[in-house]
Amino acid sequence: MLVKRRLLREEITYSVAKDKDVNILHQLDYWPQRNRFFRYINAHRDLVEELVSHHLGIPSSKCRAADMVDWMNGSFNLCVPVSVEGFNRVIIRFPLPYRVGERPCPGNGDEKVRCEAGAYAWLRQECSEVPIPDLYGFGLSTGQRFTHIQQLPFLRRLYHKFLHRCSSLLGFPVPTKFVPHKNNLSNTLPPYLVIEYIEKWDMLSTVWDDQDSDKTLRTNLFRGLSKIMLCLSRVSFPKIGSFVIDDNGFLCLANRPLTIMLQDLENEHIPVEMPKDRTFTSVDAYVNSLLLCHDNRLAFQPNAVNDEADCVSQMTALALMRCIRPQFFSGRLNHGPFVFALTDLHPSNILVDKEWNIRSIIDLEWAASIPLEFIGPPSWLTRQAIDCIDGDEYDERRKEFMDVFENEEKDYSASYNIRRALVMQQSWEKRTFWYTMALRSPTGMHSVFYNRLQTLYEKDHAENTEFFLITSKYWRPQARQFIASRVKDKELYDKELRGAFEEPEKC
């Protein structure tokens, strides 16, 4: 007898699971890992309180971690509210080790925290008008802890200000306001951030469906989004990557561009072949590296293909994505400018007031310096998955967004030579928008390629079996053997998946 199994957000039946493109067999282990992790943190709530008190510079007796029933968690983080006597509530946020690939790739949790702290530091330094919570401090699995200078004693603040001024006058790099802070605390807990808890305002995702038909509200939202995007992109960088705060408290653009896809793939034991210290100085190199991630998903995910025909189709898509790439990216932008972006800015990360004015961006994970042609209108304007977007419906909302964006850019255009709105419009007309969306979606790339990109060329090829059989062989040598091995892996996966849904025999 087949039984339901528990995923993180819902229960699932075998009949539904067997048709999923994602690795459900791997995801079935999330729920027990989640429970173990939550119990572990709950058993160390006293240490949670000590960590918060350490970064706020107050006695731990003034801190009280919330009960487990009041904890919050998203796809990649656990948030534990902590009440602080005489202070606003804060959140201590832990990356979920079973979601960020900590087991197959040790150090991923530290990487995620360092990059998010780097994003906070850069935004406060360069884009203070972007509304974000305060970051009070963060800690790594190594025991290193960094505290915002405002939370440290007066003499330490004075010394830091002196160091900051001297470094600036002498032309040396200036440290961030996050200072390495020695401590004798236990190194028991995983990496974390201590962040201001913003309890006012509405999460956009909770009001979107009921009110998105109101154009006035949408205009206010689009104006806020445009201002944020323009503010972030007014500074240019020499390379593609993510900011980190180094061991001495300095801000460095020295990490691989940490987007959601990388740790998501690594979590499933799929190699991305992008070391943590890898940055890119050209769009070509970055796109090639992302395509390699898709290659490896096809090669390593046990249920990456449904059958021989599906495998051939995916191989063809990957081969052609490389072939057509130069037609979607401008050669004059190959080496920059590169601009900062919040690559996972979705409605659950945006707090708005009743008029849909943006009041805070509450999640800065997956932020990076990326190619200018990767910047575009939010993909969620119609609340549809990337491989299910109704093109006409999306274009209508996109035009509405671009009207607002262009109007807002008039206040920024003097600060840079390349108009962002023009690049975004050209990206839409050339379908670069869809190419970049395909690059960002491991499971959606195949559909986006055939529905949005292949149709630019010879449409009849989509119905030509010989075209697929020939082209797929140029994705990699020994294509026939690869196809056979992938189909065999899928058969084994199906067998193991069914076994995972079978009711255990009673003794």
C-alpha positions as MATLAB code, in Angstrom:
seq = 'MLVKRRLLREEITYSVAKDKDVNILHQLDYWPQRNRFFRYINAHRDLVEELVSHHLGIPSSKCRAADMVDWMNGSFNLCVPVSVEGFNRVIIRFPLPYRVGERPCPGNGDEKVRCEAGAYAWLRQECSEVPIPDLYGFGLSTGQRFTHIQQLPFLRRLYHKFLHRCSSLLGFPVPTKFVPHKNNLSNTLPPYLVIEYIEKWDMLSTVWDDQDSDKTLRTNLFRGLSKIMLCLSRVSFPKIGSFVIDDNGFLCLANRPLTIMLQDLENEHIPVEMPKDRTFTSVDAYVNSLLLCHDNRLAFQPNAVNDEADCVSQMTALALMRCIRPQFFSGRLNHGPFVFALTDLHPSNILVDKEWNIRSIIDLEWAASIPLEFIGPPSWLTRQAIDCIDGDEYDERRKEFMDVFENEEKDYSASYNIRRALVMQQSWEKRTFWYTMALRSPTGMHSVFYNRLQTLYEKDHAENTEFFLITSKYWRPQARQFIASRVKDKELYDKELRGAFEEPEKC';
ca = [
       0.000    0.000    0.000;
       1.268    3.464   -0.926;
       1.182    6.180    1.732;
       1.603    9.946    1.766;
       5.017   11.369    2.653;
       5.878   14.689    4.218;
       7.767   17.460    2.446;
       8.701   20.739    4.127;
       5.509   22.569    3.148;
       3.018   19.819    2.453;
       2.282   16.139    2.193;
       2.722   14.467   -1.169;
       1.468   11.268   -2.789;
       3.459    8.972   -5.023;
       1.241    9.783   -8.016;
       2.207   13.448   -7.711;
       5.833   12.843   -6.752;
       6.638   10.638   -9.748;
       5.783   13.442  -12.189;
       7.914   16.105  -10.512;
      11.038   17.403  -12.267;
      12.788   17.998   -8.951;
      14.471   15.265   -6.919;
      11.652   14.333   -4.533;
      13.640   11.398   -3.166;
      16.212   13.883   -1.891;
      13.564   16.295   -0.578;
      11.850   13.585    1.485;
      14.759   13.799    3.903;
      14.241   17.527    4.532;
      11.416   17.094    7.047;
      13.304   14.861    9.514;
      16.408   17.034    9.111;
      14.313   20.119    9.752;
      12.928   18.639   12.968;
      16.382   17.635   14.196;
      17.764   21.092   13.472;
      14.871   22.872   15.193;
      15.222   20.650   18.256;
      18.948   21.358   18.356;
      18.460   25.130   18.281;
      15.667   24.872   20.854;
      17.952   22.936   23.191;
      20.450   25.799   22.985;
      18.105   28.751   23.435;
      20.263   29.960   26.317;
      23.181   30.255   23.911;
      20.948   32.071   21.411;
      20.260   34.628   24.128;
      23.975   34.895   24.939;
      24.825   35.537   21.290;
      22.238   38.300   21.009;
      23.405   39.895   24.254;
      27.005   39.712   23.007;
      26.199   41.688   19.855;
      23.941   44.199   21.602;
      26.323   44.741   24.498;
      23.789   43.955   27.225;
      23.401   41.225   29.874;
      21.922   37.965   28.596;
      19.327   38.193   31.367;
      17.658   40.950   29.337;
      17.159   38.636   26.334;
      14.517   35.974   25.867;
      14.375   33.719   22.821;
      10.859   32.956   21.587;
       9.294   29.539   21.983;
       9.526   27.251   18.981;
       5.876   27.850   18.061;
       6.766   31.486   17.280;
       9.759   30.725   15.095;
       9.649   31.517   11.384;
      11.368   29.775    8.541;
      11.587   30.283    4.818;
      13.173   28.126    2.174;
      16.730   28.678    3.388;
      16.630   30.239    6.861;
      15.333   29.737   10.385;
      14.412   32.969   12.192;
      14.192   32.959   15.993;
      12.670   36.153   17.468;
      14.386   37.393   20.612;
      12.753   39.887   22.981;
      15.195   42.360   24.498;
      14.407   44.410   27.586;
      14.617   48.128   26.765;
      15.302   47.413   23.089;
      13.408   46.469   19.938;
      12.863   42.777   19.237;
      15.537   41.216   17.080;
      15.806   38.091   14.971;
      18.689   35.671   14.978;
      18.733   33.978   11.621;
      20.405   30.665   10.839;
      20.917   29.260    7.324;
      19.260   25.849    7.145;
      22.177   23.415    6.718;
      19.989   20.857    4.933;
      19.016   23.474    2.314;
      22.256   25.338    1.626;
      24.407   22.271    0.963;
      26.447   22.304    4.168;
      26.932   18.521    4.192;
      28.237   18.039    0.629;
      29.999   21.430    0.617;
      31.209   22.354    4.130;
      31.406   26.104    4.596;
      28.327   26.949    2.543;
      26.569   28.259    5.646;
      29.492   30.565    6.443;
      29.587   31.692    2.825;
      25.902   32.573    2.848;
      26.216   34.577    6.081;
      29.378   36.399    4.956;
      27.748   37.365    1.648;
      24.545   38.553    3.268;
      26.500   40.601    5.800;
      28.512   42.009    2.907;
      25.293   43.048    1.176;
      24.097   44.828    4.333;
      27.417   46.640    4.690;
      27.529   47.744    1.055;
      23.927   48.968    1.047;
      24.422   51.014    4.215;
      27.588   52.472    2.740;
      26.467   53.204   -0.831;
      22.652   53.076   -0.929;
      21.462   54.280    2.446;
      18.128   55.329    0.927;
      17.189   51.685    0.329;
      15.088   50.675    3.371;
      16.554   47.608    5.080;
      16.624   46.326    8.679;
      19.622   47.021   10.883;
      22.216   44.266   11.097;
      23.661   44.203   14.619;
      26.186   41.458   14.094;
      26.932   38.023   12.718;
      28.922   34.940   13.568;
      30.574   32.077   11.705;
      31.033   28.399   12.433;
      34.709   29.137   13.138;
      33.758   31.121   16.243;
      34.534   34.474   14.596;
      31.988   37.137   15.503;
      31.495   40.626   14.120;
      29.516   43.381   15.834;
      28.262   46.709   14.485;
      30.385   49.498   15.902;
      27.351   51.275   17.399;
      26.836   48.364   19.786;
      30.394   48.469   21.138;
      31.780   50.499   24.080;
      32.598   54.192   23.589;
      36.389   53.811   23.458;
      36.129   51.044   20.870;
      33.863   53.259   18.759;
      36.297   56.146   19.074;
      39.228   53.969   18.010;
      37.304   52.662   15.008;
      36.379   56.194   13.939;
      40.041   57.237   14.193;
      41.149   54.211   12.153;
      38.456   54.932    9.573;
      39.557   58.572    9.213;
      43.269   57.766    8.962;
      42.718   55.022    6.382;
      40.595   57.355    4.298;
      43.123   60.208    4.408;
      46.007   57.901    3.478;
      44.079   56.290    0.627;
      43.939   52.865    2.259;
      40.872   50.600    2.256;
      38.378   51.661    4.900;
      36.938   49.000    7.231;
      33.210   48.431    7.488;
      31.272   49.197   10.643;
      31.290   45.489   11.503;
      34.188   44.918   13.868;
      35.736   41.533   14.749;
      34.667   41.067   18.349;
      36.584   38.659   20.590;
      34.484   36.457   22.815;
      34.531   33.362   24.987;
      31.179   32.060   23.799;
      30.610   28.462   22.838;
      31.059   27.574   19.189;
      28.102   25.196   19.366;
      25.630   26.989   17.109;
      25.871   27.300   13.307;
      26.554   30.617   11.507;
      23.965   33.337   12.043;
      22.978   36.993   11.674;
      21.359   39.184   14.344;
      18.907   41.506   12.590;
      16.319   44.101   13.507;
      12.819   42.570   13.655;
      10.468   44.750   11.629;
       6.946   43.947   12.783;
       5.102   46.801   11.101;
       3.788   46.837    7.516;
       2.460   44.039    5.301;
       4.385   41.442    3.389;
       3.623   42.090   -0.288;
       2.909   38.409   -0.916;
       0.031   38.489    1.599;
      -1.825   41.364   -0.106;
      -0.867   40.893   -3.750;
      -3.609   38.524   -4.893;
      -6.436   40.584   -3.384;
      -5.252   44.017   -4.490;
      -3.010   43.707   -7.544;
      -5.851   44.848   -9.821;
      -5.510   48.357   -8.334;
      -3.293   50.305  -10.732;
      -2.595   53.056   -8.194;
      -1.154   50.511   -5.785;
       0.872   48.893   -8.547;
       2.268   52.257   -9.609;
       3.408   52.982   -6.069;
       5.031   49.552   -5.867;
       6.711   49.893   -9.260;
       8.018   53.329   -8.298;
       9.576   51.922   -5.149;
      11.090   48.959   -6.989;
      12.455   51.252   -9.702;
      14.115   53.543   -7.177;
      15.754   50.582   -5.472;
      16.977   49.044   -8.736;
      18.319   52.377   -9.974;
      20.022   53.113   -6.683;
      21.709   49.712   -6.639;
      22.871   50.009  -10.251;
      24.341   53.516  -10.101;
      27.683   52.113   -8.901;
      29.692   50.050  -11.390;
      32.063   47.215  -10.485;
      35.012   45.679  -12.348;
      33.865   42.102  -11.859;
      30.955   39.763  -11.223;
      30.772   38.394   -7.693;
      29.360   38.822   -4.201;
      30.589   41.031   -1.381;
      31.933   39.463    1.789;
      33.257   40.923    5.021;
      36.730   39.474    5.514;
      38.323   38.354    8.782;
      39.493   41.906    9.526;
      36.144   43.576    8.878;
      36.865   44.905    5.389;
      34.364   44.724    2.535;
      35.647   42.739   -0.454;
      34.085   41.810   -3.776;
      35.845   38.465   -3.581;
      33.205   35.711   -3.501;
      31.589   33.852   -6.370;
      28.273   35.489   -7.355;
      26.198   33.597   -4.800;
      22.783   33.169   -6.374;
      20.134   30.732   -5.222;
      20.890   28.206   -7.975;
      24.437   27.472   -6.811;
      23.750   26.269   -3.286;
      20.492   24.667   -4.397;
      22.406   22.445   -6.822;
      25.234   21.788   -4.382;
      22.685   20.737   -1.794;
      21.653   17.915   -4.131;
      25.282   16.836   -4.598;
      25.408   18.372   -8.084;
      28.831   19.976   -8.683;
      28.730   23.552   -9.958;
      32.497   23.824  -10.515;
      32.512   27.409   -9.237;
      34.873   27.731   -6.235;
      33.839   30.146   -3.496;
      36.642   32.567   -4.396;
      35.787   32.639   -8.114;
      34.805   35.992   -9.615;
      34.324   36.876  -13.280;
      35.540   39.786  -15.390;
      33.434   39.037  -18.458;
      29.842   38.138  -19.254;
      31.055   35.331  -21.520;
      32.915   33.582  -18.708;
      29.987   33.951  -16.315;
      27.397   32.643  -18.774;
      29.623   29.691  -19.654;
      29.948   28.857  -15.959;
      26.166   28.980  -15.491;
      25.650   26.729  -18.506;
      28.089   24.275  -16.944;
      25.795   24.185  -13.894;
      22.954   23.122  -16.192;
      25.207   20.531  -17.836;
      25.965   19.022  -14.448;
      22.332   18.994  -13.380;
      21.549   16.921  -16.455;
      24.516   14.660  -15.729;
      24.093   14.195  -11.963;
      20.442   14.629  -10.949;
      19.066   11.070  -10.823;
      15.701   12.002  -12.361;
      16.969   14.707  -14.716;
      15.424   12.962  -17.742;
      12.127   11.174  -18.264;
      13.174    9.016  -21.203;
      15.474    8.958  -24.238;
      13.517   11.610  -26.132;
      13.541   13.976  -23.162;
      17.272   13.479  -22.687;
      17.936   14.224  -26.357;
      15.751   17.324  -26.151;
      17.614   18.663  -23.113;
      21.014   17.945  -24.651;
      19.937   19.792  -27.786;
      18.768   22.776  -25.758;
      22.073   22.989  -23.880;
      24.127   22.680  -27.062;
      22.110   25.434  -28.723;
      22.155   27.700  -25.667;
      25.933   27.855  -26.130;
      25.660   28.285  -29.883;
      23.238   31.227  -29.799;
      24.666   32.962  -26.703;
      26.631   35.707  -28.560;
      23.420   36.931  -30.203;
      21.829   37.789  -26.856;
      24.630   39.734  -25.172;
      26.242   42.933  -26.400;
      29.978   42.726  -27.019;
      30.458   46.273  -25.734;
      29.055   45.206  -22.346;
      31.066   41.987  -22.107;
      33.527   43.479  -19.629;
      31.081   45.672  -17.758;
      29.625   47.652  -16.299;
      28.590   45.139  -13.657;
      26.045   46.301  -11.114;
      24.738   45.220   -7.731;
      21.383   43.442   -7.595;
      19.146   41.587   -5.176;
      18.687   38.532   -7.371;
      15.930   37.023   -5.208;
      13.807   40.121   -4.578;
      10.339   38.540   -4.472;
       7.037   39.600   -2.802;
       7.763   37.755    0.457;
      10.892   39.881    0.927;
       9.117   43.216    0.486;
       7.170   45.043    3.203;
       4.655   47.665    2.052;
       2.214   50.081    3.667;
      -1.476   50.344    2.796;
      -0.645   52.334   -0.349;
       1.980   49.775   -1.422;
       4.882   52.113   -0.813;
       7.918   49.955   -0.063;
       8.877   50.305    3.597;
      11.545   47.648    3.901;
      13.436   44.917    2.061;
      13.771   42.245    4.711;
      16.017   39.689    3.029;
      19.326   40.440    1.313;
      20.396   36.866    0.571;
      21.587   35.964   -2.922;
      22.813   39.512   -3.687;
      25.607   39.942   -6.214;
      27.287   42.161   -8.753;
      25.951   40.888  -12.087;
      25.982   41.879  -15.790;
      23.859   44.883  -16.688;
      21.898   42.783  -19.195;
      20.816   40.478  -16.352;
      18.882   43.382  -14.820;
      15.209   43.458  -15.767;
      11.639   43.796  -14.552;
      10.706   41.315  -11.814;
       9.761   37.937  -13.263;
       6.864   37.679  -10.770;
       4.766   40.571  -12.126;
       2.021   38.109  -13.101;
       2.703   35.688  -10.219;
       3.432   32.834  -12.641;
       6.353   30.414  -12.628;
       9.039   31.327  -15.134;
       8.274   28.363  -17.403;
       4.514   29.037  -17.228;
       4.410   32.792  -17.875;
       1.725   34.028  -20.246;
       3.839   36.197  -22.549;
       1.130   38.691  -23.504;
      -0.100   39.111  -19.941;
       3.436   39.571  -18.661;
       4.319   42.058  -21.405;
       1.345   44.212  -20.452;
       2.560   44.423  -16.852;
       6.162   44.824  -18.009;
       5.259   47.883  -20.092;
       3.470   49.372  -17.112;
       6.551   48.776  -14.964;
       8.897   50.215  -17.598;
       6.848   53.417  -17.906;
       7.393   54.023  -14.199;
      11.046   52.938  -14.363;
      11.872   55.291  -17.241;
      10.266   58.202  -15.443;
      12.269   57.497  -12.283;
      15.516   57.091  -14.220;
      15.403   60.750  -15.251;
      16.712   61.574  -11.773;
      19.592   59.097  -12.110;
      20.707   59.301  -15.742;
      23.298   62.010  -15.018;
      25.246   59.628  -12.775;
      26.043   57.070  -15.506;
      26.404   56.872  -19.287;
      24.305   53.802  -20.096;
      20.578   54.213  -19.564;
      19.281   51.209  -17.641;
      15.804   51.460  -19.172;
      17.271   51.316  -22.684;
      19.298   48.200  -21.864;
      16.226   46.567  -20.309;
      14.071   47.373  -23.341;
      16.688   46.048  -25.750;
      17.017   42.904  -23.639;
      13.285   42.357  -23.975;
      13.269   42.942  -27.730;
      16.264   40.633  -28.293;
      14.802   38.109  -25.812;
      17.907   38.374  -23.657;
      15.423   38.617  -20.799;
      14.307   35.051  -21.506;
      17.860   33.808  -21.998;
      18.856   35.050  -18.544;
      15.679   33.613  -17.032;
      16.586   30.235  -18.538;
      20.080   30.471  -17.048;
      18.642   31.060  -13.581;
      16.178   28.163  -13.602;
      17.622   24.623  -13.577;
      14.251   22.944  -14.133;
      12.733   25.733  -16.249;
      15.564   26.199  -18.734;
      14.352   23.488  -21.122;
      10.834   24.910  -21.412;
      11.984   28.529  -21.649;
      14.448   27.660  -24.399;
      11.903   25.942  -26.642;
       9.046   28.360  -25.961;
      10.941   31.672  -25.962;
      14.277   31.261  -27.747;
      14.168   28.448  -30.308;
      11.135   30.048  -31.965;
      13.369   32.945  -33.081;
      15.082   30.611  -35.511;
      13.728   27.722  -37.595;
      10.381   26.827  -36.027;
      10.065   23.614  -38.043;
      13.106   22.186  -36.292;
      11.040   21.715  -33.146;
       9.127   18.984  -35.006;
      12.141   17.507  -36.797;
      13.425   14.340  -35.121;
      16.626   14.315  -37.164;
      17.454   17.829  -35.990;
      17.366   16.703  -32.357;
      19.291   13.484  -32.965;
      22.086   15.296  -34.787;
      22.346   18.413  -32.616;
      22.290   16.550  -29.297;
      25.463   14.681  -30.255;
      27.361   17.983  -30.224;
      26.588   18.633  -26.579;
      29.258   16.138  -25.499;
      31.136   13.151  -26.965;
      29.715    9.645  -26.528;
      26.190   11.007  -26.474;
      24.584    7.615  -27.041;
      26.220    6.103  -23.954;
      25.287    9.152  -21.895;
      21.624    8.864  -22.874;
      21.546    5.173  -21.988;
      23.105    5.777  -18.571;
      20.706    8.608  -17.762;
      17.656    6.552  -18.682;
      18.955    3.723  -16.501;
      19.457    6.172  -13.614;
      15.877    7.367  -14.023;
      14.554    3.803  -13.868;
      16.493    3.229  -10.639;
      15.204    6.529   -9.232;
      11.608    5.572  -10.035;
      12.047    2.253   -8.275;
      13.548    3.873   -5.165;
      10.905    6.604   -5.164;
       8.071    4.110   -5.195;
       9.754    2.200   -2.379;
       9.896    5.400   -0.333;
       6.094    5.651   -0.519;
       5.363    2.037    0.357;
       3.949    1.422    3.809;
       6.483   -0.392    6.018;
       5.575   -3.998    6.724;
       4.216   -4.590   10.206;
       6.044   -7.125   12.335;
];
